[in-house]
Amino acid sequence: MKGDRAVQDIETKTALGLMTMLNLRGVGPATALKVAGAFETFGEMFDAPPQAFKGLATEPNRKLLTEDRATLQWAHDRAREEIENTWDIGARVVTLFDRDYPARLSCIKDQPLVLYVSGDLSTLDRAVACVGTRNPTEFGMVAAERVTGALADQGYTIVSGLARGIDAVAHEAAIKHGAPTVAVIGSGIDKYSSQAAMDLLERILEAGGAVITEQPLGRESDPASLIKRNRIQTGVSLATFVMQCDIESGTMHTVRYSLHHRRPVYAPAVPAMFQGDPENDGVMKMLGLTGPELGEYLNPAPSKDLRRILEEEFGSGPVAKGISGRDAYPVLFAELERLRDGPERSLPEPMMAVPF
């Protein structure tokens, strides 16, 4: 059959190959990554004996990938349509195996196999995440603009989440200071939370920045997808700058991912006159408590892995490094430059989700 031949010829490491596999119910990213590493084409899978899938896929998944040709054809057609529709809106699909996939993101354990992208990803070599509350105080907004502006002036790409509040301040500061900025969103690349977000994104792209998401076209954001996108913000970045947040803020999910990814966390020092503001509570605790002490305030409670990180790496000191003012910038910038000499691009095995 013509359709069957088309599927047989698909290369597993391409966008079409990976998205075809991911469209099959029960085949998740971990299985798709293992299969792509073992077989170059779907034709190779069709010809492989069942024992060749040992350690790669369950028996039901093997049958889906090699025997249920009608379902496989449907998955292929759906993937092709998704890729074409993505191109039609001026975006593209980038996979873990593509050269322009963010190198630093490839080094985390739970990296997305497929990204939907518009704009230039090459600037992520010098990227830092700047995040915080959606409801900042005047102090938070001023601190975010100053720190982000200083980072932008040093040529760092500013990564944030296109939300209102600190995210918007960070993106705006980057544009104002002539630096690229990248928005990581929790919805499809064709869906935005407000007209203000769409207008800001247009200016981000005009200024040489980009937008990234792992969500398919048409998908609205939800609490789970917004938490998941935080791992992409920290994953592409050298470090995370938390400008302002309370201890219950969603920003603390980004802090958790930063710790899991072994990316340092920075925060502006809070003047005494603002230390009682609830919006600064999260930053105050990150700057003033040891890792185990901070863990007692996290909700949900830290996972076993995160608790170990808090105890072993921050047992006697704070999780975040304070930025006390302009005098602290030279040391900060020197630390960031040293971080650029980190690990080379890699494909970690096995792929797994990071527990909080």
N, C-alpha and C positions, 0 to 999 in steps of 0.2 A: 504493500500500500504506500502511496505517495506520502501521506502524513506520517506513517510509521518510519519511512526512510528519513524524513526531516528530523524526527526525534532522535533516531539512531545516530545522526551526524552531529548532534549538539555536543560541544565541548563542555565538560562539567564545570570548569573553572570560570566560565563566562557568566555574564549577567543572566543570559537566557537559561543556561544550565542550572545555576544555583537557584534562580527564581522558580524554575520548573519543579525542582525538588522541594522547595519550601512551600509550594502550592499544594503538595500532597499531604492530606490530613495524617498527622502522626510523625511526619518527617520534620524534625526541628533543625536548628542551626548546627548543633553538634554532629548529628548524623550526616547532614549535607557536607560539612567540612571534611569529615573522615572519608566519605565516599569520593568527594572531589580529589582528595589526596591519593586515592588508590586507583582511580580510573580516569583516563583522559577524556573519554567520550561515553555517551550513553550506549553506543554500540558495544563497547568493551564490557559494560555491565551486563548487557543482554547475553553475551557469549560466556560470561564467567559462571563457573559452577557455584552452587549454593555455599559451599565451604569457603569460597573466596570472600564472603561477606562476614565471616566470623570476626567479631570485635568491631565491625563497622556499622551494622544495622541489625535490628531484630528481624525475625523471619517474616512477620507481617509487612514490615517496611521493605524488605528485600523483594517480596512479591509485588508490592506497589511499584517499585522502581524497575522491575524487570518483566513482570508477567501481565499486569493489568494495563494493557496498552490503551484501552479506551480512556481510563482515568488519566494516564500519563499524557495522552494527546490533549485532553482538556487542560491539564496543568500547563503544558507547553503553549497552547493557544492563549491561555490567560496571561502567561508571563510575557509573551510576545506583544500582546495588546497593551499591557502595562508599560513596557519599555517604549513602545511607539507613542503612547499618550504622554509619557514623561518628556520625550523629545518635543512633542507638539507644543508644550507649554514653556519651552526654552530651558528645560532642565535635563539632567542625565543621570544614569545609574552607574555607580562606581562600586566595584566589588573588592573584597579583601585581597584578591589576586592581581588587581590592577596597579600599575605603577603610580598612579596619582592618589591611591588610597592613603590617608594620613599615616605616616610611618609610626608615629608615637602611639596612635590608637591601635595599631596592629599588635602592640606589645602587651596589651591588657588581656586578662583571662576571658572576659565576656564581650569581646569586640563584636560588633555587628558584621554579618557577612556582606550585607548589601546596604549601601547608602544612596539616598536620592539627593542630588546636589545641583545647585545653581551658583555659578561664580567661580572664583579662583581659589583652589585649595593650596597652592604652593606657598602661600604666606604663613601656613600653620607651622613651619619650622621654628618660628619665633613667637609662638602663641602662649598667652596666659588667659586663664578664665577669671572674669570679674563678675561676681554674683552678689545677691543680697535680697532683702525684703522687697515685696511689691508695694509696701506702704512706708517709705522711709521718712524720717524726720528731716528737717533742714540740715542738721549736722550730717546725717547719712548721705544726703545728696551732695553736699559740699565735699565731704571726704571722698566719695566715689569719683566725683569729677576731677579732683586734684590728683588722686593716686592714678586713676586711669589715664589722665592727661600726661602725667609724668612717664608712665609706661609707654604710651603712644609716642611721646617725644623721643624715646630711646629706640623706636622702631619695632616695638612689640605689637603683634596682632592681638586685638582684644576679642575674646570669645565670651559670649553671653547668650541668654535665652530668649530674647525678644519680648519679654514680659514687661509690663508697666513697672515703674519704680526704678530700682537700682539697675536692672538690665538695660532699660531704655537710657538711663543716664550714662552708662558705660558705652553703649553703642554711639550715642550722640557725642560723647567726649572724644572717642576715637576719630570720628568723622571730622570734628572740629580741629583736631590736632594733626590731621592728614595721615592717619594710620589706618590700615585695613582692619575691618571688624567682621567677625563671623557669627551668625546667628544659628544656634542649635535649637530646633523646635521639636515639640512632642506630637505634632499633627502631621498629616500629609503635606507635601511641599506646595499643594494647591489650596490649603486651608489655613486661615489665620484668625486669631481671636478677635480682632477689631480692625477697623479702618486705619487707626493710628499705627497698628503693627504693620499693616500692608504698606503704608506710606514710608515708615521707617525702613522697612526692608528694601524698598525701591531705592532709597538713598544709599543704603549699605552696598547694594550691587553697583550703583553708579560710581561709588567711591573705590571700587576694586575689591570689595569683600565678597562674602559668600553666605549661603544658607545651606544647612545640612539637616537631614532627618533620616531615620530608619523606617518611618511609618509609610505605608503605601498611599497612593493617591486616594483622595476622598475621605481619609480617616481623620475624624475630629480628635483633638487631644482629650485625655482624661487623666485623673490623678496617677494611674499606673504608668502611662506613657510619659508623663512629665517627669516622674522619678527616673525612669529608664534613660531619658535623654540626658540626665545629669551625668551619667557615666561617660557619655560622649564628650561633654564639655570638659570634664577633667582628663579624659583619655587623650584628647588632642593637645593638651596644654602642659607646659613645663611646670606650672604651679597654679594654685587657686587663691584668688584674693577675695575674701569675704568682707564686704564693705559695711554691712549692717544687717543684723537679724536677731530675732529672739530665739530662745532655745527650742521652741516648738515649731519654728519656721521650716518650710520645705527646703530652704537653703541648707539645712543640716544634713539632708540626704546627699547634697553635693560634697559636703565635708567628709561624710562617710566614704564616698567613692574615692576622694582624694587620698584618704588614708589607705584604703585597699590598694590603690594604684601606686602607692609610695610617692605621691606628688606633694611637695610641701604646701602648707597653708599659711597665708599671711593675712593680717587684718590691721586696719588703722587703730592706733591707740585712742582710747576714748577719754576726752578731758573730764575732769572731776565733775564739772557742772552737768554733764550728760550721762554720768554713770548710773543714775537711778532710772533712766528711761527704759521701759520694757523692750523697746526696739533694739537696744544695745545689749540685752541680757546674754544672747548667744555668743557674741563677740567677747564680752567680758569674761564669760566662763572659759572660752577657748584660750584666752590670753592669760587667765589667772589661775586655772586649775591644772593639776596633773592629768594625764590621760585617764587613769582609773577613776579619778574624781569626776571628770567630765562624763565618763560612761554611766555614772549613776543618774545623770540627768537626761540621758538620751531616751527617746520614746519613738519607736519600740526599743527595748533593751538591746544592747550590742550583741551580735552573734559571737560565737566562740572565737572565730577568726579575728573579728574586730577587737574583741576584748584582749586577745593576745597581743595585737599590735599596740593597743593603748598601754598595756602593761610593759611590754618589752622595749618599745621605742620612746614612750612618753611617761615612763613610770615615775620619773622625778622632775618632770618639767611640763610646760604647756604644749598643747597640740599646735597652736598657731604662733607664728612669730609676729611681734608687734612692729608697726611702722610708726615711729614717733614724730615724724615730720620730715622736712626736706633734708635735714642733716643725715637721715638714715638711708637716703636714696643711693649714695655710692656703694655702700655695703650690699644693699638689696640688688642693685644691678649687677654687681660682681658675682653674687650667688646665682642669679639667673643665667649668667653667661656660663658658669661652671655646669649648670644643669643641662645645657645644650650638648655637652659631651657625654650624654647618657647612652643606653643600650641601642644597638642597631635594630633595624626593622626585623621582626620575627613573627612566626606563626605559632603561638603557644599551643601546646597539647597537654591534656585534653581541653577543649573549650568548655567553659562552665559558667554558670551565673555566680555573681558575687553575693554571698549572703550578708545581710545587714547585721 
